[in-house]
Amino acid sequence: MKQRALAIAIRRIIWAELALSAAIAVPAFAQSQPAATAGTPAAPAATTAQTDTTPGATATPSGTSGTAGSNGNVQQLKRFEVTGSLIRSSDKVGYNQVQVVTQKDIQDSGATTVSDFLRQTSANSANSWSEGQTSNFAAGAAGIALRGLSEKYTLVLVDGQRVAPFAFFSNSVDSFFDLNTLPLNDIERIDIVKTGAVSQYGSDAVAGVVNIITKHDFQGLQLDGNLGSSVSNSAGNGTYKFGVLAGFGDLNSDRFNVTVAASAYKDNGSTLADRDSTQNQDFTGQPGGYSLLAPSYWNLANGNAQAVAGCLGGGTVHPAASNSLSGGEGMGGTVCSTNTANDTSIAPMMERYNAKIHADFKINDTTTAYADILESYNQTTQNDGVPVVGNPQAPTLIWNPATKLLTPFNFTVPASNPYNPFGVATPLTYAFPNAQSSTTDANYYRASTGVKGSFSLPYGDWDWSTSLSHSQSTVSNTYSNELNANALTNIYQNGVFNFANPASTPGGLNGLFQDANNLGISKLDTVDATISTPNLFHLPAGDVGLGFGAQFTHQSETISPGYEYEQGIVTSPNLQTVDGQRNVAAVYYQVDIPIVKNLTFSQSGRYDHYSDVGGAFSPRFALRYQPVQALTMYTSYSRGFRAPTFVENSASQTLGLQVNQATGQNYTSITMGNPNLAPERTKNLNIGFEVSPTRTTDIGLDWYKIRVDNVIGQGAPSQVVTDANGNLLYEVIPYQNLGYLDTNGFEGTFRQALPTKAGTFTVSADWAYVNSFKLGTPGEAPINGAGNNYTITQPFGGSFPRWKGNTTFDWAYHKWDAALTWEFTGPYAQNLLPPPAPNKVGSYSQFNLMVTYSGFKHWTIYGGVDNIFNRTPPYDPIFANGTLDQSGYDTSVYNYLGVFAQIGATYKF
């Protein structure tokens, strides 16, 4: 029955493609066109072009087909490796859309780093976290989440090869590659495959693939530098960037080339005090907002608060009802409130030093060997605010290493304490003065070598490659000003510290503040080999292509809390512990068969065997139809799976904060790994077309539908711990295979160039709309997370706007180029907090301007301004009541730098 249903589905897709081609009349301009002739203005390459190389490939033919030119000669059409396909192709459009991002695209956008640019792309629709997220477990690193499926569903490659993920997990559960690892000046382009590619690359390519292609065969020397800073009514984020790119040797004449790239980058970061919207830590003027000033107050028996006398650190007395901690608990009275905006980061301070060496050696005319070494060191320092003991949203907990249990810290000051003014035991919520911060030292290295070549047989011109690589991410976190549990107990219970007048007890805080640390190591060893031909033999409708591949990987991941956490020396320990490893062996194939003229069927499949979860076969069926040269339509259907991350199925545990779906308030949770988890099962359907009616026009539209069954998530709590009054302290929650995730949406691209005497004007757009993102749980009706903030309640989630798009208006005239980019993020419903919190969060538009001049010999000078109109991200009450953050906006969606100006130059000779 399943085979019959699949045959019917394929037949219907073919008829739909035929009907669409008949309905659209377009001029017969080729999608894979030769270069413009002299005197003919050439438009910039379309952003979805696929005629580019991948791992170590050069722009040289590898198998050609001939077409007659006007002069009677045979013109050779080059075939290039295409991300998402085993088989080289000369076609611009294949079986799915591949968005190609060039260095110019990155510079024109105003983004200062690769991660900044990729997070702006429309396909990165939601559930993606940057290095600026203060509560992210992977501090200092940034990933990408295609089609809203969170980062663990997107595979990032470097030169077409797998790389070890960052040693910590984004949002505690997502395995991802840190986009800040590579030198920016070494990036040739980035290919984004906007559909599932499990049959080609493996189980973590469910949402798509991001392939970062680095520079090879570079000759000469290039120096570049850049300075930037937030200006106008904002401050901070002074950035400095310097890069060197050098290469020597011509691969064709010298038979070798060595390309070296190195870069240094520094961002001074910024705090809440650097932004008008957050410097007062006061959202009481907004509906549903609170004061986020750090409070100190006595919890009186009548349910009211009383401000601690003295109100230290420049603090003032405020109504308890206005504060996020006391007001959120419905308390009256007063609290002592202290501004700690300088102690909480919006963007961390970052230093990055990256170097990469790539060498190619031509063994003979058809065989090339290569070696590649990457080294990256990134340091991130982030302020996390002051510790508030007695915080009802984040209870202070003590870890008992003997029982492996958490117990609440007793923040009740006994009557015997001389600094208790009430004569009876009274709980005290107190903001201690020293800001907590975390420093992340991340070291990443990768060594890769391989050989590739080609040969011809009576049946086909064959390309082959083999490679061996090792990559490793080592990350250590140092947390400063953690609270020593014994010292804190002594302060509360034994009267060594005067809460109202600390000057009278100068040694009262001795031993309270100390450092703690943890360490994560992620490793990946890979051996792979491929062989393919685009012309195994010829049929009346065209050539048959065939490709095979095999891969073996060994993956391992360990995260170990430091001694201070493991032994319960400090309060509320960072308890993420992971210990997992697996071997994965895979074989895969692809066959392309022309059915009739201009209609080609492609079938590929991959079998993976995981040492911990067993084996799975992932097939893909695809059609490509080109009724006229200007129009290409494509569709694909694939089945796949996603193996659990090591957090999900190893002996792991993670202590963290989550949002209660019913109340919108925080609660503490310990999530536990489950070695009995089964893989998730996926289905991916994609239908789209690209049309190029003229050489200066490109239009593309895709519709996708992704289904994930057996979704891994947090099941019912295995343990619920409350205090003596019945207040929730924490829950122990195991990972389980739950229900399903079902999402669909549209993605469109447009590019129109207009050559004139006043220059070439180009409009390019990349937009996405998520129609549905349904999460189904057994026994419950599915919930649509698209267009609202429901997914904040999930381990991976943030808010989920339906619309996201980028539109760039570019003008190029002689040596000048100016690009104005409009970034748009749509509104979303706020349905977690009751009134007076608003039920909608508005849309957001940001405009960036970049201007480049290349009229000086060897020099290119550029400058620009991001967020020209100083737009503040839209107010979200979830992030304005201290529940998740103190920014007032969703930090998974926005990165607010105010008005950011930059200037830079490149010298090349």
DRENKE-437061 format. One line per field, with one value per residue (C-alpha): residue in one letter; z, y negated, x. Coordinates in steps of 0.5 Angstrom, whole numbers. Layout:
% DRENKE-437061
ropa: (a	...)
z: (Z	...)
y: (Y	...)
x: (X	...)
//
This chain:
% DRENKE-437061
ropa: (m	k	q	r	a	l	a	i	a	i	r	r	i	i	w	a	e	l	a	l	s	a	a	i	a	v	p	a	f	a	q	s	q	p	a	a	t	a	g	t	p	a	a	p	a	a	t	t	a	q	t	d	t	t	p	g	a	t	a	t	p	s	g	t	s	g	t	a	g	s	n	g	n	v	q	q	l	k	r	f	e	v	t	g	s	l	i	r	s	s	d	k	v	g	y	n	q	v	q	v	v	t	q	k	d	i	q	d	s	g	a	t	t	v	s	d	f	l	r	q	t	s	a	n	s	a	n	s	w	s	e	g	q	t	s	n	f	a	a	g	a	a	g	i	a	l	r	g	l	s	e	k	y	t	l	v	l	v	d	g	q	r	v	a	p	f	a	f	f	s	n	s	v	d	s	f	f	d	l	n	t	l	p	l	n	d	i	e	r	i	d	i	v	k	t	g	a	v	s	q	y	g	s	d	a	v	a	g	v	v	n	i	i	t	k	h	d	f	q	g	l	q	l	d	g	n	l	g	s	s	v	s	n	s	a	g	n	g	t	y	k	f	g	v	l	a	g	f	g	d	l	n	s	d	r	f	n	v	t	v	a	a	s	a	y	k	d	n	g	s	t	l	a	d	r	d	s	t	q	n	q	d	f	t	g	q	p	g	g	y	s	l	l	a	p	s	y	w	n	l	a	n	g	n	a	q	a	v	a	g	c	l	g	g	g	t	v	h	p	a	a	s	n	s	l	s	g	g	e	g	m	g	g	t	v	c	s	t	n	t	a	n	d	t	s	i	a	p	m	m	e	r	y	n	a	k	i	h	a	d	f	k	i	n	d	t	t	t	a	y	a	d	i	l	e	s	y	n	q	t	t	q	n	d	g	v	p	v	v	g	n	p	q	a	p	t	l	i	w	n	p	a	t	k	l	l	t	p	f	n	f	t	v	p	a	s	n	p	y	n	p	f	g	v	a	t	p	l	t	y	a	f	p	n	a	q	s	s	t	t	d	a	n	y	y	r	a	s	t	g	v	k	g	s	f	s	l	p	y	g	d	w	d	w	s	t	s	l	s	h	s	q	s	t	v	s	n	t	y	s	n	e	l	n	a	n	a	l	t	n	i	y	q	n	g	v	f	n	f	a	n	p	a	s	t	p	g	g	l	n	g	l	f	q	d	a	n	n	l	g	i	s	k	l	d	t	v	d	a	t	i	s	t	p	n	l	f	h	l	p	a	g	d	v	g	l	g	f	g	a	q	f	t	h	q	s	e	t	i	s	p	g	y	e	y	e	q	g	i	v	t	s	p	n	l	q	t	v	d	g	q	r	n	v	a	a	v	y	y	q	v	d	i	p	i	v	k	n	l	t	f	s	q	s	g	r	y	d	h	y	s	d	v	g	g	a	f	s	p	r	f	a	l	r	y	q	p	v	q	a	l	t	m	y	t	s	y	s	r	g	f	r	a	p	t	f	v	e	n	s	a	s	q	t	l	g	l	q	v	n	q	a	t	g	q	n	y	t	s	i	t	m	g	n	p	n	l	a	p	e	r	t	k	n	l	n	i	g	f	e	v	s	p	t	r	t	t	d	i	g	l	d	w	y	k	i	r	v	d	n	v	i	g	q	g	a	p	s	q	v	v	t	d	a	n	g	n	l	l	y	e	v	i	p	y	q	n	l	g	y	l	d	t	n	g	f	e	g	t	f	r	q	a	l	p	t	k	a	g	t	f	t	v	s	a	d	w	a	y	v	n	s	f	k	l	g	t	p	g	e	a	p	i	n	g	a	g	n	n	y	t	i	t	q	p	f	g	g	s	f	p	r	w	k	g	n	t	t	f	d	w	a	y	h	k	w	d	a	a	l	t	w	e	f	t	g	p	y	a	q	n	l	l	p	p	p	a	p	n	k	v	g	s	y	s	q	f	n	l	m	v	t	y	s	g	f	k	h	w	t	i	y	g	g	v	d	n	i	f	n	r	t	p	p	y	d	p	i	f	a	n	g	t	l	d	q	s	g	y	d	t	s	v	y	n	y	l	g	v	f	a	q	i	g	a	t	y	k	f)
z: (0	2	-5	-9	-5	-7	-14	-14	-11	-16	-21	-19	-18	-25	-27	-23	-26	-33	-31	-28	-34	-39	-35	-35	-41	-41	-46	-47	-44	-41	-33	-34	-39	-42	-40	-43	-49	-50	-49	-46	-38	-34	-28	-21	-20	-17	-10	-11	-16	-15	-20	-15	-12	-5	-1	-5	-12	-17	-22	-27	-32	-29	-35	-40	-45	-52	-55	-62	-62	-67	-70	-71	-65	-59	-53	-46	-41	-34	-29	-22	-15	-12	-4	-3	-9	-10	-18	-21	-25	-30	-29	-24	-21	-19	-15	-9	-8	-5	-3	-4	0	-2	2	-2	1	8	7	4	10	15	19	22	23	20	25	25	18	18	24	19	14	13	13	20	22	30	36	35	40	39	44	47	51	58	60	54	56	50	52	47	41	36	31	26	26	19	19	26	28	33	32	33	26	22	19	18	14	13	5	5	11	18	24	31	35	40	47	50	48	46	50	54	49	42	39	34	30	33	27	30	29	22	20	16	11	9	7	0	0	4	1	5	3	5	5	8	6	11	5	3	9	15	21	23	16	17	16	12	11	11	8	9	3	5	0	-4	-9	-7	-10	-7	0	2	9	12	18	21	27	29	35	38	37	38	44	45	47	48	43	40	35	32	27	23	18	13	7	3	-2	-6	-12	-18	-18	-25	-27	-20	-19	-12	-8	0	2	9	13	20	23	30	33	39	41	48	49	52	58	60	62	55	52	53	54	59	63	68	69	69	65	69	64	59	60	64	66	72	75	75	80	85	91	98	103	109	107	113	116	113	106	105	104	108	105	108	112	110	102	100	94	92	92	94	97	92	92	93	88	82	83	79	84	90	85	81	88	89	95	98	102	100	97	97	90	87	80	77	69	69	72	66	59	53	49	52	51	46	43	37	34	28	23	17	13	6	1	-5	-9	-16	-16	-24	-29	-26	-18	-13	-6	0	7	12	19	23	29	33	40	43	49	52	58	60	66	69	74	82	86	89	95	96	89	89	81	82	89	92	92	95	92	96	93	98	96	89	91	91	98	98	102	108	107	114	119	126	132	135	129	132	125	125	127	128	134	130	125	118	111	108	100	99	93	95	92	87	80	77	71	66	62	57	53	47	43	37	32	26	21	15	9	3	-5	-10	-18	-24	-29	-36	-38	-43	-38	-36	-33	-26	-20	-14	-7	0	6	13	19	26	30	37	41	48	52	59	63	69	74	78	85	86	93	98	101	108	108	106	111	116	114	115	121	125	125	122	117	118	112	114	115	112	114	121	120	115	115	114	107	108	104	101	93	90	83	80	73	68	62	56	50	44	39	32	27	20	14	8	0	-6	-13	-18	-26	-29	-35	-34	-41	-45	-46	-51	-46	-43	-39	-33	-27	-21	-15	-9	-2	5	11	18	24	32	36	43	48	55	60	67	73	77	84	87	83	84	92	93	95	92	91	85	82	74	74	66	66	59	58	51	45	39	32	26	19	13	6	1	-7	-12	-19	-24	-29	-35	-36	-42	-45	-40	-34	-30	-24	-18	-13	-7	0	6	11	17	23	30	35	41	37	31	24	19	12	9	2	-3	-9	-13	-20	-24	-30	-35	-40	-43	-41	-37	-32	-27	-23	-18	-12	-7	-2	3	9	15	22	28	33	40	42	48	52	51	51	55	63	63	68	67	72	69	69	65	64	66	61	65	69	65	71	72	75	76	73	73	66	65	60	57	54	52	47	40	34	31	25	19	13	8	2	-2	-8	-12	-18	-21	-27	-30	-36	-37	-35	-30	-27	-22	-18	-14	-9	-5	-1	5	9	15	20	26	29	36	38	44	49	56	59	66	72	75	82	84	90	94	100	107	104	98	93	88	88	82	78	75	68	64	56	53	46	46	40	33	30	24	20	13	10	4	2	-4	-7	-12	-16	-21	-24	-28	-32	-34	-35	-28	-26	-24	-20	-16	-12	-8	-3	1	5	9	12	17	16	22	27	31	37	38	45	46	49	48	42	38	39	33	36	29	30	38	44	46	44	50	54	50	52	45	44	43	40	33	28	22	17	16	10	8	2	-1	-6	-9	-13	-17	-21	-23	-17	-12	-9	-4	-1	3	7	10	15	17	23	23	30	34	39	47	50	56	61	63	62	63	59	52	47	41	40	34	28	27	21	21	16	15	10	7	2	-2	-6	-10	-14	-11	-13	-9	-4	-2	3	6	11	14	19	22	25	22	25	32	33	39	38	40	47	50	57	58	58	62	68	70	68	62	61	63	56	54	48	46	45	41	36	36	38	40	39	38	32	30	25	22	17	14	9	5	1	-4	-8)
y: (0	-5	-4	-5	-11	-14	-12	-16	-22	-22	-21	-27	-31	-30	-32	-39	-40	-40	-44	-49	-50	-50	-56	-60	-63	-66	-68	-62	-65	-59	-58	-56	-62	-63	-70	-76	-78	-85	-91	-87	-89	-83	-83	-80	-73	-71	-69	-62	-60	-53	-53	-53	-48	-45	-41	-43	-43	-49	-52	-47	-42	-35	-32	-37	-37	-40	-46	-49	-56	-61	-61	-53	-52	-47	-51	-47	-47	-46	-42	-44	-40	-43	-42	-37	-33	-27	-29	-35	-39	-44	-47	-53	-50	-43	-39	-44	-51	-53	-60	-62	-68	-71	-76	-82	-80	-79	-86	-90	-87	-91	-85	-85	-77	-71	-69	-76	-75	-68	-70	-75	-70	-69	-61	-62	-64	-62	-58	-60	-63	-68	-69	-75	-70	-71	-64	-60	-54	-55	-62	-66	-61	-62	-57	-57	-54	-53	-53	-54	-47	-49	-48	-41	-40	-44	-41	-46	-43	-47	-45	-40	-36	-35	-38	-37	-41	-46	-43	-46	-45	-51	-52	-46	-41	-43	-41	-46	-48	-55	-60	-64	-59	-61	-67	-72	-74	-66	-65	-65	-64	-60	-55	-54	-48	-50	-43	-36	-33	-27	-22	-26	-28	-24	-25	-32	-35	-35	-42	-43	-44	-50	-49	-54	-54	-57	-60	-56	-57	-64	-68	-75	-78	-82	-86	-88	-92	-95	-99	-100	-102	-104	-111	-116	-115	-108	-106	-100	-95	-98	-93	-92	-87	-85	-80	-77	-73	-70	-65	-63	-58	-57	-50	-49	-52	-51	-44	-47	-53	-55	-59	-62	-66	-69	-74	-78	-81	-84	-87	-91	-89	-93	-92	-94	-101	-102	-103	-108	-102	-98	-103	-105	-97	-100	-97	-99	-104	-98	-94	-88	-91	-91	-94	-90	-93	-88	-88	-87	-86	-82	-77	-79	-74	-78	-77	-84	-86	-91	-94	-93	-99	-103	-101	-101	-102	-108	-104	-107	-105	-103	-100	-92	-91	-95	-90	-83	-79	-82	-84	-78	-74	-79	-82	-89	-94	-96	-94	-97	-97	-98	-99	-94	-95	-96	-89	-85	-84	-85	-83	-80	-82	-78	-76	-72	-69	-65	-62	-57	-54	-50	-47	-44	-39	-37	-30	-29	-32	-29	-28	-33	-32	-37	-39	-43	-46	-51	-53	-58	-61	-65	-68	-71	-75	-76	-80	-76	-81	-80	-74	-75	-70	-69	-70	-67	-65	-62	-59	-58	-51	-47	-40	-35	-30	-24	-24	-27	-31	-39	-42	-49	-54	-57	-64	-65	-69	-67	-71	-70	-74	-80	-84	-81	-87	-83	-79	-73	-68	-72	-70	-75	-77	-80	-82	-81	-87	-83	-82	-75	-74	-68	-68	-62	-60	-56	-53	-49	-46	-41	-38	-35	-31	-28	-26	-27	-26	-24	-19	-17	-10	-8	-9	-15	-21	-19	-24	-21	-23	-21	-25	-24	-29	-30	-36	-38	-43	-45	-50	-52	-56	-60	-63	-69	-71	-65	-64	-60	-55	-55	-63	-64	-60	-63	-70	-68	-64	-67	-74	-76	-81	-87	-87	-94	-97	-93	-98	-96	-89	-90	-82	-80	-78	-74	-68	-69	-70	-65	-62	-56	-52	-47	-44	-41	-37	-35	-31	-28	-23	-22	-18	-18	-17	-18	-17	-19	-21	-25	-21	-14	-13	-17	-16	-19	-24	-26	-23	-18	-20	-16	-17	-13	-15	-12	-15	-13	-17	-17	-22	-24	-29	-30	-36	-36	-41	-43	-41	-47	-45	-37	-38	-43	-48	-54	-55	-53	-50	-49	-42	-40	-33	-29	-23	-20	-17	-13	-10	-12	-8	-10	-8	-13	-13	-18	-16	-21	-19	-23	-21	-25	-31	-36	-32	-28	-24	-23	-18	-18	-14	-13	-8	-10	-5	-8	-4	-7	-7	-2	-3	-7	-8	-15	-15	-21	-22	-28	-31	-37	-39	-45	-46	-52	-54	-60	-56	-50	-47	-42	-37	-32	-28	-25	-20	-21	-21	-24	-21	-24	-28	-26	-31	-27	-19	-19	-19	-27	-32	-39	-44	-50	-55	-54	-58	-55	-55	-56	-62	-65	-64	-61	-54	-50	-44	-38	-34	-27	-23	-17	-12	-8	-14	-12	-16	-21	-20	-25	-27	-32	-35	-41	-44	-50	-53	-59	-63	-67	-71	-75	-75	-81	-77	-71	-69	-63	-60	-54	-51	-46	-41	-38	-32	-30	-24	-21	-28	-28	-32	-33	-28	-28	-30	-24	-28	-34	-38	-43	-47	-47	-52	-48	-52	-49	-48	-44	-38	-32	-31	-25	-26	-22	-20	-24	-26	-30	-36	-39	-45	-48	-55	-59	-62	-66	-70	-75	-79	-85	-88	-95	-97	-105	-110	-112	-105	-99	-99	-92	-90	-83	-80	-74	-72	-67	-65	-60	-58	-52	-50	-45	-41	-35	-31	-24	-25	-33	-37	-40	-47	-51	-55	-59	-67	-67	-65	-58	-55	-59	-54	-48	-47	-49	-55	-62	-67	-65	-71	-68	-73	-74	-78	-82	-86	-90	-96	-96	-102	-100	-106	-105	-104	-106	-101	-103	-98	-99	-93	-93	-87	-86	-81	-80	-81	-75	-74	-74	-68	-66	-72	-75	-82	-87	-84	-86	-80	-82	-84	-88	-88	-90	-94	-96	-99	-98	-102	-101	-104	-102	-105	-102	-107	-107	-103	-96	-99	-98	-103	-102	-105	-104	-105	-99	-101	-108	-110	-107	-102	-99	-91	-91	-90	-83	-83	-76	-79	-85	-82	-78	-72	-70	-76	-84	-86	-88	-84	-77	-76	-69	-74	-80	-83	-90	-95	-101	-105	-102	-105	-102	-104	-99	-98	-92	-93	-87	-86)
x: (0	6	9	2	1	8	7	1	4	10	5	1	7	9	2	2	9	7	1	5	9	4	1	7	9	17	22	27	33	38	38	46	48	55	58	56	59	63	58	53	52	52	47	50	49	43	43	41	46	49	54	60	65	65	70	77	74	76	72	75	71	70	66	63	58	58	54	55	57	55	62	62	66	64	63	64	60	63	60	61	60	53	52	46	48	53	53	56	52	52	45	44	38	38	33	32	34	41	42	49	51	58	63	60	53	55	59	53	48	52	54	60	61	58	54	51	49	46	42	39	37	30	31	33	26	26	29	36	40	46	52	48	43	45	42	44	48	53	56	60	57	52	48	43	36	33	26	25	26	32	39	40	36	41	47	53	59	66	68	63	65	63	66	65	60	61	63	56	49	45	39	42	39	41	48	51	57	59	59	64	70	72	76	71	76	77	70	69	61	56	51	44	40	33	30	32	38	39	39	46	49	46	41	42	40	33	31	37	45	49	56	61	66	73	78	83	88	89	95	97	96	90	90	83	81	75	73	65	61	55	53	48	43	47	54	58	60	66	69	76	77	84	85	91	90	96	97	103	103	99	96	96	103	107	102	101	98	98	93	93	88	88	84	83	76	74	68	68	60	55	50	43	46	48	41	36	30	34	38	33	31	24	18	13	10	9	3	5	12	15	21	27	31	35	30	32	26	24	18	13	8	2	4	7	14	19	25	31	33	39	38	45	49	45	38	32	25	20	13	13	8	12	18	18	20	15	10	10	8	2	6	4	9	16	22	29	31	38	40	44	44	52	52	48	50	46	52	58	65	69	76	77	83	83	88	87	92	90	95	93	98	97	100	98	93	87	89	90	92	90	91	87	89	84	85	81	81	75	74	67	66	59	56	50	47	47	45	39	38	30	28	22	23	29	30	37	39	44	47	48	54	52	45	45	39	38	35	33	37	34	33	30	33	32	30	37	41	42	41	34	29	23	25	21	24	23	25	30	30	37	41	48	53	58	56	56	60	62	68	68	75	73	79	77	82	81	86	84	87	85	86	81	81	78	78	74	71	67	61	62	67	68	70	72	75	77	78	80	79	79	76	75	72	75	71	72	67	69	64	66	62	59	56	59	54	57	59	52	49	53	51	44	44	49	49	56	53	49	44	42	49	55	60	59	61	67	69	61	62	69	69	62	64	68	70	67	68	66	69	66	70	67	71	69	73	71	73	69	70	65	65	60	59	54	54	54	51	46	39	34	32	39	45	44	48	50	54	56	59	61	63	65	65	67	63	64	62	63	61	64	62	68	69	66	59	60	61	56	61	57	49	45	50	51	50	50	53	54	58	57	60	58	60	56	58	54	53	49	48	44	42	39	35	32	25	23	26	27	24	29	28	33	33	38	38	43	43	46	48	49	52	47	41	41	40	36	35	33	31	29	25	26	24	27	23	25	20	24	31	28	24	26	21	23	20	23	20	24	24	29	31	34	39	38	44	48	44	38	40	47	47	46	43	42	39	36	30	24	17	11	6	0	3	9	13	20	21	27	28	33	32	35	38	34	39	32	30	29	30	26	22	22	18	20	16	19	16	19	21	26	24	29	25	31	39	37	31	31	25	24	19	19	13	15	12	16	13	17	14	17	19	24	22	21	16	12	16	19	19	16	20	16	18	14	9	8	11	15	22	24	22	26	24	26	27	22	19	13	8	10	12	9	11	10	11	13	20	21	27	27	33	32	38	37	43	43	47	47	49	46	40	39	33	34	29	29	23	20	13	11	4	4	9	4	7	3	3	-1	-8	-8	-10	-4	-2	0	7	7	6	6	11	8	15	18	15	19	27	29	24	23	18	16	14	11	14	22	25	31	30	37	37	44	47	53	57	64	68	62	57	52	47	41	38	31	31	23	21	13	9	7	2	3	-1	3	2	-5	-8	-5	0	-1	-3	1	8	9	13	20	24	31	35	42	47	53	58	64	69	74	77	84	89	90	85	77	74	67	63	56	51	46	40	40	33	35	29	28	26	19	17	15	13	16	22	20	18	25	22	27	31	31	32	24	25	26	33	33	30	33	40	40	46	42	45	52	57	63	69	74	79	82	88	90	96)
//
